[in-house]
Amino acid sequence: YGQTGAGKTHTMEGVNEPSELRGIIPNTFEHIFDHIALNSAHDKYLVRASYFEIYNEEIRDLLSPQKSAHGLELKESSDSGV
């Protein structure tokens, strides 16, 4: 959440090189897969990822191959929350 041009995308994605300028997302994936590589000899892992964008009160799944014109539906339940 923030003003246009404030650096939200850069913070999340960064740039590939130099590695010090990589953002939160690539660093997170590197950390996860480095951990898996160190422990995969005796453990099994299932990794699932979601990448959502909230823009103008519309939610979009950025990893979905099907681009929806109306965005995703937000559902709430009194039992389980959002």
Backbone as a chain_set.jsonl record, in Angstrom:
{"seq": "YGQTGAGKTHTMEGVNEPSELRGIIPNTFEHIFDHIALNSAHDKYLVRASYFEIYNEEIRDLLSPQKSAHGLELKESSDSGV", "coords": {"N": [[0.842, -1.162, 0.0], [0.683, 2.128, -0.889], [1.836, 5.309, -2.159], [1.841, 6.064, -5.685], [4.803, 5.39, -7.4], [6.39, 5.172, -5.186], [8.048, 3.028, -4.715], [7.177, 0.427, -4.211], [6.932, -1.879, -5.919], [9.605, -2.185, -6.668], [10.729, -2.775, -4.174], [9.532, -5.255, -3.666], [10.248, -6.843, -5.935], [12.754, -5.976, -7.005], [15.955, -5.987, -8.703], [17.771, -8.303, -10.81], [20.611, -8.345, -10.887], [23.059, -6.282, -9.383], [23.212, -8.883, -6.843], [22.608, -7.796, -4.38], [20.588, -6.027, -4.838], [18.3, -7.427, -5.233], [14.849, -8.092, -4.662], [12.312, -8.601, -2.072], [10.749, -10.868, -2.837], [12.364, -12.536, -4.716], [14.514, -13.035, -2.954], [13.235, -14.386, -0.877], [12.349, -16.749, -2.176], [14.858, -17.802, -2.866], [15.914, -18.305, -0.304], [14.068, -20.234, 0.656], [14.399, -22.383, -1.232], [17.129, -22.896, -0.965], [17.175, -23.878, 1.65], [15.627, -26.193, 1.28], [17.312, -27.591, -0.484], [19.452, -28.173, 1.211], [18.296, -29.92, 3.02], [16.938, -31.919, 1.682], [17.752, -34.542, 1.4], [16.779, -36.194, 3.393], [14.231, -35.32, 3.903], [10.99, -34.508, 2.527], [9.468, -32.058, 0.451], [6.769, -29.851, -0.294], [6.079, -27.193, -2.227], [4.136, -24.365, -2.492], [2.968, -21.481, -4.121], [1.611, -18.201, -4.094], [0.79, -15.228, -5.76], [-0.394, -12.255, -5.457], [-2.067, -9.28, -6.52], [-3.302, -6.251, -5.349], [-5.163, -3.757, -6.527], [-6.722, -0.724, -7.051], [-8.858, -1.635, -5.498], [-9.301, -4.163, -6.561], [-8.593, -7.595, -6.771], [-6.04, -9.532, -8.064], [-4.697, -12.568, -9.363], [-1.475, -12.963, -9.984], [-0.024, -15.09, -10.97], [-1.705, -16.684, -12.367], [-2.637, -18.289, -15.381], [-4.948, -17.617, -16.674], [-6.329, -14.69, -17.403], [-8.403, -12.629, -15.707], [-10.987, -10.314, -16.267], [-12.447, -9.111, -14.284], [-11.242, -9.585, -11.828], [-10.457, -11.315, -8.704], [-12.759, -12.868, -6.426], [-13.518, -11.81, -3.197], [-14.094, -13.609, -0.316], [-15.931, -13.944, 2.652], [-16.351, -15.482, 5.821], [-18.202, -16.132, 8.723], [-17.286, -18.112, 10.348], [-14.66, -18.858, 9.535], [-13.332, -16.556, 8.757], [-11.697, -14.384, 6.425]], "CA": [[0.0, 0.0, 0.0], [1.48, 3.342, -0.902], [1.691, 6.248, -3.26], [2.452, 5.713, -6.949], [6.197, 5.794, -7.529], [7.076, 5.134, -3.892], [9.02, 1.941, -4.701], [6.597, -0.833, -3.737], [7.323, -2.953, -6.831], [11.061, -2.365, -6.552], [10.968, -3.455, -2.901], [9.099, -6.645, -3.777], [10.909, -7.578, -7.013], [14.145, -5.57, -7.158], [16.585, -6.32, -9.982], [18.546, -9.538, -10.651], [22.031, -8.088, -10.642], [23.767, -7.158, -8.454], [22.323, -9.639, -5.955], [22.212, -6.937, -3.26], [19.412, -5.251, -5.228], [17.128, -8.285, -5.394], [13.779, -7.726, -3.74], [11.822, -9.548, -1.072], [10.266, -12.107, -3.45], [13.45, -13.441, -5.118], [15.285, -13.445, -1.78], [12.444, -15.381, -0.16], [12.441, -18.01, -2.906], [16.228, -18.311, -2.711], [16.018, -18.832, 1.05], [13.268, -21.465, 0.735], [14.98, -23.466, -2.005], [18.417, -23.243, -0.337], [16.834, -24.723, 2.794], [15.207, -27.489, 0.743], [18.497, -28.261, -1.018], [20.268, -28.657, 2.332], [17.578, -30.909, 3.817], [16.106, -32.792, 0.85], [18.214, -35.929, 1.445], [15.97, -36.965, 4.333], [12.898, -34.731, 4.006], [10.308, -34.163, 1.281], [8.824, -30.757, 0.542], [5.813, -29.399, -1.294], [6.094, -25.727, -2.197], [3.066, -23.704, -3.231], [3.146, -20.034, -4.06], [0.584, -17.313, -4.632], [1.312, -13.885, -5.983], [-1.594, -11.456, -5.696], [-1.97, -7.824, -6.601], [-4.516, -5.515, -5.003], [-5.054, -2.462, -7.199], [-8.059, -0.13, -7.197], [-9.785, -2.529, -4.798], [-9.456, -5.392, -7.334], [-7.581, -8.581, -6.437], [-5.667, -10.337, -9.232], [-3.676, -13.592, -9.175], [-0.481, -12.672, -11.014], [0.529, -16.339, -11.489], [-2.738, -17.402, -13.106], [-2.556, -18.127, -16.844], [-6.23, -17.075, -17.141], [-6.476, -13.299, -16.963], [-9.808, -12.28, -15.51], [-11.226, -8.877, -16.388], [-13.114, -8.595, -13.093], [-10.478, -9.875, -10.617], [-10.895, -12.412, -7.845], [-13.822, -12.552, -5.48], [-13.156, -11.928, -1.795], [-15.184, -14.272, 0.39], [-15.812, -13.909, 4.103], [-17.18, -16.43, 6.561], [-18.18, -15.839, 10.159], [-16.566, -19.209, 11.001], [-13.236, -18.951, 9.204], [-12.775, -15.253, 8.392], [-11.559, -14.092, 4.993]], "C": [[0.888, 1.225, 0.0], [1.256, 4.15, -2.158], [2.374, 5.725, -4.516], [3.878, 6.246, -6.993], [6.997, 5.737, -6.235], [8.084, 3.993, -3.782], [8.488, 0.607, -4.222], [7.039, -2.007, -4.614], [8.811, -3.224, -6.731], [11.404, -3.103, -5.261], [10.628, -4.93, -3.007], [9.919, -7.437, -4.788], [12.387, -7.246, -7.144], [14.639, -5.796, -8.573], [17.479, -7.538, -9.75], [20.006, -9.294, -10.274], [22.25, -6.619, -10.332], [22.801, -7.776, -7.448], [21.858, -8.813, -4.756], [20.95, -6.142, -3.562], [18.194, -6.119, -5.522], [16.108, -7.953, -4.322], [13.38, -8.848, -2.801], [11.429, -10.88, -1.705], [11.415, -13.005, -3.903], [14.309, -13.891, -3.93], [14.557, -14.503, -0.973], [12.529, -16.735, -0.848], [13.834, -18.62, -2.794], [16.401, -18.955, -1.339], [15.276, -20.17, 1.174], [13.967, -22.612, 0.015], [16.389, -23.826, -1.538], [18.185, -24.167, 0.853], [16.433, -26.125, 2.323], [16.414, -28.26, 0.233], [19.364, -28.848, 0.095], [19.617, -29.819, 3.073], [16.83, -31.957, 2.998], [16.568, -34.249, 0.857], [17.331, -36.78, 2.35], [14.551, -36.42, 4.519], [12.328, -34.496, 2.609], [9.56, -32.867, 1.498], [7.822, -30.58, -0.592], [5.755, -27.885, -1.162], [4.957, -25.219, -3.07], [3.249, -22.212, -3.064], [1.948, -19.327, -4.674], [1.196, -15.927, -4.742], [0.114, -13.029, -6.397], [-1.265, -9.975, -5.758], [-3.326, -7.256, -6.19], [-4.332, -4.113, -5.572], [-6.458, -1.948, -7.454], [-9.138, -1.061, -6.643], [-10.136, -3.778, -5.598], [-8.301, -6.315, -6.955], [-7.316, -9.426, -7.677], [-4.592, -11.333, -8.835], [-2.666, -13.424, -10.305], [0.174, -13.927, -11.587], [-0.47, -17.132, -12.316], [-2.583, -17.194, -14.611], [-3.839, -17.535, -17.427], [-6.405, -15.68, -16.561], [-7.947, -12.938, -16.902], [-9.969, -10.768, -15.558], [-11.798, -8.293, -15.104], [-12.36, -8.899, -11.789], [-11.06, -11.037, -9.836], [-11.954, -11.938, -6.868], [-13.304, -12.772, -4.066], [-14.337, -12.512, -1.049], [-14.887, -14.227, 1.879], [-16.77, -14.914, 4.706], [-17.102, -16.089, 8.043], [-17.422, -16.911, 10.923], [-15.059, -19.152, 10.773], [-12.591, -17.623, 8.81], [-12.716, -15.069, 6.888], [-10.921, -15.261, 4.284]], "O": [[1.778, 1.33, 0.843], [0.575, 3.722, -3.089], [3.379, 5.019, -4.426], [4.131, 7.405, -6.665], [8.139, 6.193, -6.183], [8.895, 3.981, -2.856], [9.273, -0.269, -3.857], [7.478, -3.03, -4.089], [9.231, -4.381, -6.712], [12.281, -3.967, -5.258], [11.363, -5.771, -2.491], [10.258, -8.592, -4.528], [13.199, -8.143, -7.371], [13.858, -5.799, -9.524], [17.902, -7.786, -8.62], [20.553, -9.99, -9.418], [21.648, -5.773, -10.994], [21.706, -7.258, -7.228], [20.813, -9.108, -4.176], [20.305, -5.635, -2.644], [17.175, -5.622, -6.001], [16.466, -7.575, -3.207], [14.022, -9.897, -2.742], [11.752, -11.931, -1.152], [11.444, -14.168, -3.5], [14.783, -15.027, -3.915], [15.184, -15.419, -0.44], [12.754, -17.754, -0.195], [13.967, -19.834, -2.641], [16.977, -20.038, -1.23], [15.809, -21.125, 1.739], [14.118, -23.695, 0.58], [16.804, -24.972, -1.705], [18.924, -25.134, 1.04], [16.854, -27.124, 2.907], [16.532, -29.459, 0.489], [19.947, -29.919, -0.078], [20.315, -30.622, 3.692], [16.149, -32.806, 3.574], [15.844, -35.116, 0.367], [17.154, -37.971, 2.093], [13.755, -37.025, 5.237], [13.067, -34.31, 1.642], [9.073, -32.599, 2.596], [8.008, -31.09, -1.696], [5.419, -27.361, -0.1], [4.834, -25.595, -4.235], [3.638, -21.737, -1.997], [1.354, -19.799, -5.644], [2.013, -15.519, -3.917], [-0.332, -13.077, -7.543], [-0.319, -9.495, -5.134], [-4.369, -7.733, -6.637], [-3.446, -3.374, -5.144], [-7.292, -2.661, -8.013], [-10.193, -1.243, -7.252], [-11.17, -4.396, -5.342], [-7.161, -5.867, -6.831], [-8.244, -9.971, -8.274], [-3.684, -11.006, -8.071], [-2.975, -13.714, -11.461], [0.868, -13.838, -12.6], [-0.112, -18.152, -12.906], [-2.417, -16.064, -15.07], [-3.83, -17.012, -18.542], [-6.606, -15.521, -15.357], [-8.647, -12.942, -17.915], [-9.184, -10.031, -14.961], [-11.65, -7.097, -14.857], [-12.824, -8.489, -10.725], [-12.033, -11.662, -10.257], [-12.03, -10.756, -6.532], [-12.714, -13.813, -3.774], [-15.449, -11.99, -1.127], [-13.755, -14.44, 2.313], [-17.852, -15.167, 4.177], [-16.022, -15.788, 8.552], [-16.957, -16.659, 12.035], [-14.275, -19.37, 11.696], [-11.388, -17.591, 8.553], [-13.588, -15.547, 6.162], [-10.719, -15.212, 3.071]]}, "num_chains": 1, "name": "protein.A"}
